[in-house]
Amino acid sequence: MKAFQNYNESDFKRNHLYRHPLIVIQNTNGTTSKFFLHQDDQVEFDKLLKSFGDIVILPYFHYDNKVSIVKDTIIRDLRKEENRVYLIRRQDFDKIKLKHIENFGYWLLHDYTLPVVHFDRSVTRSHKIEGGRLYFEADYVDMDEMSMIRKPDDFIRWADHIIKTVRRKLKKVKYRLGIYNYTVYLGEHADKWRQFHRADMGGGTVLTSTIEN
């Protein structure tokens, strides 16, 4: 494996070579594409994600140093849950490691080393829909050895298949803002909401209604 000199973890996260998102598609010119799901899109999207084999869904927060499981990806109360969840294959469950956030009394996944798909869920509010993303990292830097570690090929193929399939299922919308071109992906209900509310798509991170209540 290739050693890295004068290269730290924050450098790696800024310059990651294989962050293969759905919805953050990082390409060479630095632009991104994001997706938007209305709350009414959540059930169908959850069914789609569960169709990719024996999937386990993990929450963002964990307690008592035990890996928790949630039954689905549907947002119920963001005052009690984070908008991020993780998708893993059941066969990888025993590989999951937690790190203790002592000042707050909970544990988080040591996610960048793990074979997980990150799902930052899209959030619907009264006048806007906040963008979400689905992505995985195929490599990470071992900071002890200062070397690049490749995650298992079968995990990469599985995660890549999820992202490519999800992208095909959502509606693709291209638009221009100033000198920049953007691409966003929308669920059926998010697209209807966008059209009804004549939503401003800005830089592709939030759909904001232009209709006054």
C-alpha positions in Angstrom: 0.0 0.0 0.0 1.1 3.5 -0.8 2.4 5.6 2.1 1.5 9.2 2.5 3.9 11.8 3.8 2.8 15.1 5.3 -0.8 14.0 4.8 -3.4 14.1 7.5 -7.0 13.0 7.9 -8.5 16.4 7.2 -6.5 16.6 4.0 -7.9 13.3 2.9 -11.5 14.2 3.6 -11.1 17.4 1.6 -9.5 15.6 -1.3 -11.2 12.2 -1.3 -10.8 10.5 -4.7 -13.8 8.2 -4.6 -16.7 9.7 -2.8 -19.3 8.1 -5.0 -22.5 9.8 -4.0 -25.9 9.9 -5.3 -26.5 12.9 -4.4 -23.4 14.4 -3.7 -21.8 13.7 -7.1 -18.4 15.3 -6.8 -16.8 15.7 -10.1 -13.6 17.3 -11.3 -14.9 20.8 -11.4 -16.2 20.6 -7.8 -19.9 20.9 -8.6 -22.4 18.7 -6.8 -25.8 17.2 -7.4 -28.3 16.7 -4.6 -31.6 15.0 -4.2 -34.8 16.2 -2.6 -37.5 14.0 -1.1 -40.8 15.3 0.2 -42.1 13.7 3.4 -44.6 11.9 1.2 -41.8 10.3 -0.8 -40.3 8.7 2.3 -42.2 5.4 2.4 -41.5 4.5 -1.2 -37.9 5.5 -0.9 -37.5 3.3 2.2 -39.0 0.4 0.3 -36.5 1.0 -2.5 -33.5 1.0 -0.2 -34.7 -2.2 1.5 -34.8 -3.9 -1.9 -31.0 -4.2 -2.1 -30.6 -7.3 -0.1 -30.5 -8.0 3.7 -30.0 -4.4 4.8 -29.7 -3.2 8.4 -30.4 0.5 9.2 -28.4 2.1 11.9 -29.2 5.5 13.6 -26.7 8.3 14.0 -26.8 8.2 17.9 -26.1 5.1 20.0 -26.3 4.7 23.7 -24.7 2.4 26.3 -21.9 1.6 23.9 -24.3 -0.7 22.0 -25.0 -0.6 18.3 -28.7 0.3 17.8 -30.9 -0.6 14.9 -33.9 1.2 13.5 -36.7 -0.4 11.5 -36.7 2.1 8.6 -35.3 5.4 7.2 -38.4 7.5 7.8 -38.0 10.7 9.7 -40.4 11.0 12.7 -39.0 13.6 15.1 -35.8 15.5 14.4 -35.7 16.7 18.0 -34.9 13.2 19.0 -33.0 11.9 16.0 -30.4 13.1 13.6 -31.2 13.4 9.9 -28.3 10.9 9.1 -28.8 7.1 9.2 -26.5 4.4 7.8 -27.2 1.4 5.6 -25.2 -1.7 6.1 -25.3 -5.3 4.9 -26.3 -7.7 7.8 -23.1 -9.6 7.1 -21.1 -6.5 8.1 -22.9 -5.9 11.4 -20.1 -7.4 13.5 -17.6 -5.0 12.0 -19.4 -1.9 13.3 -17.3 0.1 15.7 -18.4 3.0 17.9 -16.6 6.0 19.3 -17.7 7.6 22.6 -18.5 11.3 22.6 -18.0 11.6 26.3 -19.2 15.2 26.8 -22.6 14.4 25.3 -23.1 10.8 26.7 -23.6 9.0 23.4 -21.6 7.0 20.9 -21.3 7.5 17.1 -20.1 5.2 14.3 -16.5 5.4 13.4 -18.0 5.7 10.0 -15.2 6.6 7.6 -13.4 3.2 8.2 -16.6 1.1 8.0 -18.4 -0.5 5.0 -21.5 1.7 5.4 -23.6 3.8 3.1 -24.4 7.3 4.5 -27.9 8.5 4.1 -28.4 12.1 5.0 -32.2 12.4 4.8 -34.0 15.2 3.0 -36.1 17.2 5.4 -39.5 18.8 4.6 -40.4 22.0 6.5 -43.4 24.4 6.0 -41.7 26.6 3.3 -38.8 24.5 2.2 -37.3 21.1 1.5 -33.7 20.6 2.6 -31.6 18.5 0.3 -30.3 15.0 1.2 -27.5 12.8 0.0 -26.6 9.2 -0.2 -22.9 8.3 -0.5 -20.1 6.0 0.5 -16.4 6.1 0.8 -14.4 3.4 -0.9 -11.1 4.3 0.7 -9.7 5.8 3.9 -6.4 6.7 5.3 -5.0 4.6 8.1 -3.5 7.4 10.2 -1.2 5.0 12.1 0.4 3.6 9.0 -0.3 6.7 6.8 -1.5 4.4 4.1 -4.6 4.3 1.9 -6.9 1.4 2.7 -9.4 0.1 0.2 -12.7 -1.2 1.5 -13.9 -4.7 0.4 -14.7 -4.9 -3.3 -18.0 -6.7 -2.7 -19.1 -3.8 -0.5 -18.1 -1.2 -3.1 -20.1 -3.0 -5.8 -23.1 -3.3 -3.5 -23.0 0.4 -2.5 -22.4 1.5 -6.1 -25.4 -0.5 -7.3 -27.6 1.2 -4.7 -26.5 4.7 -5.8 -26.8 4.1 -9.5 -30.3 2.5 -9.1 -31.6 5.3 -6.9 -30.3 7.9 -9.3 -32.2 6.3 -12.1 -35.4 6.2 -10.0 -35.5 9.9 -9.2 -36.4 12.7 -11.6 -33.3 14.5 -12.9 -33.7 18.3 -13.3 -30.9 20.5 -14.8 -30.9 24.3 -14.3 -28.6 27.2 -14.5 -27.9 29.8 -11.8 -25.7 32.6 -12.9 -22.6 31.1 -14.7 -23.1 27.7 -13.0 -25.0 24.6 -14.2 -26.6 22.4 -11.5 -28.3 19.0 -11.5 -30.8 17.9 -8.9 -32.7 14.7 -8.4 -36.3 14.8 -7.0 -38.8 12.3 -5.7 -42.3 12.4 -7.2 -43.9 14.4 -4.4 -40.9 16.7 -4.1 -41.2 17.6 -7.8 -44.9 18.3 -7.4 -44.1 20.5 -4.4 -41.4 22.3 -6.4 -43.8 23.1 -9.2 -46.7 24.1 -7.1 -44.6 26.4 -4.9 -42.6 27.7 -7.8 -39.6 26.8 -5.6 -36.3 28.5 -5.9 -33.6 25.8 -6.2 -30.7 28.1 -5.4 -27.4 26.3 -5.3 -29.1 22.9 -5.1 -29.1 22.5 -1.3 -32.6 23.8 -0.5 -35.9 24.1 -2.3 -37.5 27.3 -1.1 -41.2 28.2 -1.8 -41.7 31.5 -3.5 -45.4 31.6 -2.6 -46.3 33.6 0.4 -48.5 31.9 3.0 
